[in-house]
Amino acid sequence: MTTIADAAPGAAFAFTGNEPFFDLVHGIPVTTTGDDGEALLALGHLTARATLAVTASYYRRHDGQRILPTPGVTQMLRDTRRAWIHTHRATDPFSNWCWTEAPATDHQAQAVTLIDTEWLDREDDTFPSPCPACGRHSRSSALAAGPGRAGAGRYHHCRHCHHRWPAAPAYRLRLQRERTWPATRDGSCFACGCVHAFPCHSGCTIAERDPVIGQPLCTACRAQHSPRTWQHLVAVAYATATRSDAHDEQRDRFLFAEALRGIPPTHAARDWTRRVDHACRAAAAR
């Protein structure tokens, strides 16, 4: 049978498992399929146990994520199909190959397992980080919104006390922090992102330029800290970065969240530096 390397556009071919878009997971060739890569295609007909092992290993290796034991796993196994397909070289410039299902009686069809992973619950499998509240470590993080900075960032979640805290990015601290685009858009609140037309609380208004942090800040977020705490936050460079990136945003979120717990901003700033240094060393060791 013709391989993909020898097939002309529109011509049929058969997978060998050695194509560059396949990964060998537990000895099984696996690749993504679907318009948005929401499914996996594995060569051969897999058992339920092999399907779970391949899926968990693939996402841990490729996306640094682990599969959570939620009803989504049961749904995935229920929707997994052991099918027979024909593959063709694609004729459009946006895809290298395509497939269509074939009857099991077709001797030229290829056996595959189609794993629908769209409804799986996943979380990042990152570097261990101690919980600021109870000290226990967490390896997991997920994209979420939190106080102190508009938008979303990666947050650890403690399974013991259920505290959430911003994850430290794994790259070096910079002495100079410069922003290349505004921290907010259209006058939205720096800390929560609410705007005049859609306030976060009833009666909430936004100061165009807060006198302490120098950024737009709504009255609801302003009321979460005392004037003295706000001054201490600014003293450790909260909201004063001149360039927006993951480190600046996560640091602001961490300082704000720790202040809500009553931790002095100077202590939180030192703790954040230690956390980033730990993440950098853990990343270098991998």
C-alpha positions in Angstrom: 0.0 0.0 0.0 1.2 3.5 -0.8 2.5 5.6 2.1 1.7 9.3 2.7 5.2 10.3 1.4 4.5 8.7 -2.0 0.8 9.6 -2.3 -0.2 12.4 -4.7 -2.9 14.9 -3.5 -6.2 13.1 -3.4 -4.6 9.6 -3.6 -5.2 6.9 -1.1 -2.5 5.7 1.3 -2.1 3.7 4.5 -0.7 4.9 7.8 2.5 3.1 8.9 2.7 4.8 12.3 6.1 6.2 11.5 4.7 9.5 10.1 6.1 12.6 11.9 2.6 13.6 13.2 2.3 10.3 15.0 3.6 9.7 18.6 4.4 6.3 19.9 2.5 6.0 23.3 2.9 2.7 25.1 3.9 1.2 21.7 0.8 2.5 20.0 0.9 5.2 17.2 -1.4 8.1 18.2 -2.2 11.5 16.6 -4.8 14.2 16.9 -7.8 14.5 14.6 -10.9 16.6 14.2 -11.3 20.3 13.2 -9.8 21.5 16.5 -7.8 18.5 17.5 -10.5 17.5 19.9 -10.0 13.8 19.3 -7.2 11.2 19.2 -6.7 8.7 16.4 -4.8 5.5 17.4 -3.9 2.8 15.0 -5.5 -0.5 15.8 -8.5 -1.4 17.9 -7.7 -0.6 21.6 -9.3 -2.0 24.7 -10.8 0.4 27.2 -7.8 0.0 29.5 -5.4 0.8 26.6 -7.6 3.7 25.6 -7.3 5.3 29.1 -3.5 4.7 29.2 -2.9 6.2 25.8 -5.1 9.2 26.4 -3.6 10.0 29.8 0.0 9.6 28.6 -0.6 11.6 25.4 -1.9 14.7 27.2 0.7 14.5 30.0 3.5 14.4 27.4 2.2 16.9 24.9 0.2 19.4 26.9 1.7 18.9 30.4 -1.8 18.0 31.6 -3.4 15.1 33.5 -6.8 13.7 33.1 -9.1 14.2 36.1 -11.3 11.2 37.3 -14.6 12.9 36.5 -17.7 11.7 34.5 -15.9 13.0 31.4 -13.8 9.8 31.5 -16.9 7.6 31.4 -18.3 9.8 28.5 -15.0 9.4 26.6 -15.0 5.6 26.9 -18.7 5.5 25.9 -18.0 7.7 22.8 -14.8 5.9 21.7 -15.3 4.1 18.4 -13.3 1.2 17.0 -13.6 1.9 13.3 -12.2 1.2 9.9 -11.1 4.0 7.7 -9.6 5.0 4.3 -7.0 7.7 4.3 -6.2 10.2 1.5 -3.7 12.9 0.9 -5.5 16.2 1.3 -6.0 18.5 -1.6 -6.3 21.7 0.4 -3.2 23.6 1.7 -4.4 23.5 5.3 -4.3 19.8 5.9 -1.9 17.0 5.1 -4.3 14.1 5.1 -8.0 13.2 5.7 -9.9 10.1 6.4 -13.4 8.6 5.8 -15.0 5.6 7.5 -15.2 2.3 5.6 -17.1 -0.9 6.3 -15.4 -3.6 8.3 -15.6 -5.9 5.3 -13.4 -3.6 3.2 -10.1 -5.4 3.1 -8.2 -2.2 2.2 -9.5 -0.3 5.2 -7.3 0.3 8.2 -8.3 -0.4 11.8 -8.3 2.7 14.1 -9.6 3.7 17.5 -11.3 7.2 17.5 -11.1 8.7 21.0 -13.3 11.7 21.7 -11.5 13.8 24.3 -13.6 17.0 24.1 -15.4 16.5 27.4 -12.5 15.4 29.5 -11.6 17.5 32.5 -7.9 18.2 32.5 -5.5 20.2 34.7 -1.9 21.2 34.3 0.8 18.9 35.7 3.3 21.6 36.8 6.1 22.0 39.3 5.2 21.3 43.0 4.3 24.5 44.8 3.6 24.9 48.5 0.2 26.2 49.4 0.6 29.7 51.0 -2.3 28.9 53.4 -1.5 25.4 54.7 2.0 24.6 53.3 1.0 21.4 51.5 2.2 21.0 47.9 0.2 21.0 44.7 1.4 20.0 41.2 -1.8 21.0 39.5 -2.9 24.3 38.0 -5.6 25.5 35.8 -6.5 28.7 33.9 -8.8 30.8 36.1 -9.7 34.4 36.9 -8.7 35.8 40.3 -8.5 39.0 42.2 -5.9 41.6 41.7 -5.5 41.6 38.0 -8.0 41.6 35.1 -8.0 38.5 32.8 -7.1 35.0 33.6 -3.9 33.2 34.8 -2.7 29.8 35.9 -3.8 29.0 39.5 -2.7 26.2 41.8 -5.5 24.5 43.8 -4.8 22.9 47.2 -6.8 19.7 47.6 -6.5 19.9 51.4 -7.6 23.4 52.3 -9.0 24.4 48.8 -7.0 27.6 48.7 -6.1 28.9 45.2 -2.9 30.9 44.4 -1.2 32.1 41.2 1.3 29.8 39.7 4.9 31.1 39.2 6.0 31.1 35.6 9.3 29.2 34.9 11.6 32.0 33.8 14.0 34.5 35.3 13.0 37.6 37.2 13.9 40.8 35.5 15.2 43.9 37.3 13.6 46.1 34.8 9.9 45.8 34.0 8.5 47.6 31.0 5.0 47.4 29.6 4.6 47.6 25.8 0.8 47.9 25.9 -1.7 49.4 28.4 -2.6 47.3 31.4 -6.3 48.0 30.8 -8.5 48.8 27.8 -11.3 51.3 27.5 -10.8 52.4 31.1 -11.6 49.0 32.6 -10.6 48.2 36.1 -7.0 47.1 36.5 -7.9 44.5 39.2 -11.1 42.9 38.0 -11.6 44.1 34.4 -15.1 45.6 34.9 -16.2 48.6 32.8 -18.6 51.4 33.3 -21.3 49.7 31.3 -20.9 46.4 33.1 -19.8 47.0 36.7 -18.8 44.1 38.9 -21.1 45.2 41.7 -24.2 47.4 41.8 -23.2 51.0 42.3 -19.6 50.3 41.4 -17.8 53.1 39.7 -14.3 53.3 38.1 -11.7 56.0 38.9 -9.9 56.8 35.6 -6.6 56.9 37.4 -6.4 55.8 41.0 -4.2 58.2 43.0 -2.3 55.3 44.6 -1.7 52.7 41.9 -1.9 55.0 39.0 -4.2 52.7 37.1 -8.0 52.6 36.6 -9.5 51.0 39.7 -13.2 50.4 40.6 -14.6 51.2 44.0 -15.3 47.5 44.8 -11.7 46.5 44.3 -10.4 49.6 46.1 -12.5 48.7 49.1 -10.8 45.3 49.4 -7.7 46.8 51.0 -7.0 49.6 53.5 -5.2 52.7 52.2 -2.1 51.6 54.1 -2.2 48.1 52.4 -2.5 49.8 49.0 0.5 51.9 49.6 2.5 48.8 50.7 1.4 47.0 47.5 2.6 49.8 45.3 5.9 49.9 47.3 6.6 46.3 46.2 5.8 47.2 42.5 2.1 46.1 42.4 0.6 47.6 39.2 3.7 49.5 38.4 5.1 47.3 35.7 5.7 49.0 32.4 5.3 45.9 30.3 2.6 43.3 30.5 3.6 39.6 30.4 2.8 36.4 32.3 5.3 37.1 35.1 4.0 40.7 35.8 0.4 39.6 35.8 0.9 36.5 38.0 3.0 38.5 40.5 0.3 41.2 40.8 -2.3 38.5 41.4 -0.2 36.8 44.0 0.5 40.1 45.9 -3.2 41.0 45.8 -4.4 37.6 46.9 -1.9 37.4 49.8 -2.9 40.8 51.0 -6.5 39.6 51.2 -5.2 36.9 53.6 -3.5 39.5 55.7 0.0 38.8 54.5 2.2 41.9 54.3 3.0 42.8 50.7 6.8 42.8 51.5 6.6 39.2 52.8 4.5 38.2 49.8 7.0 39.8 47.4 9.8 37.8 48.9 7.8 34.6 48.8 6.9 35.2 45.1 10.7 35.6 44.3 11.4 32.3 46.0 8.6 30.6 44.1 9.8 31.9 40.7 13.3 30.8 41.5 12.0 27.3 42.5 10.0 27.1 39.3 13.1 28.1 37.2 15.3 25.5 38.9 12.6 22.8 38.5 12.2 23.7 34.8 16.0 23.5 34.2 16.2 20.1 35.9 13.6 18.6 33.5 
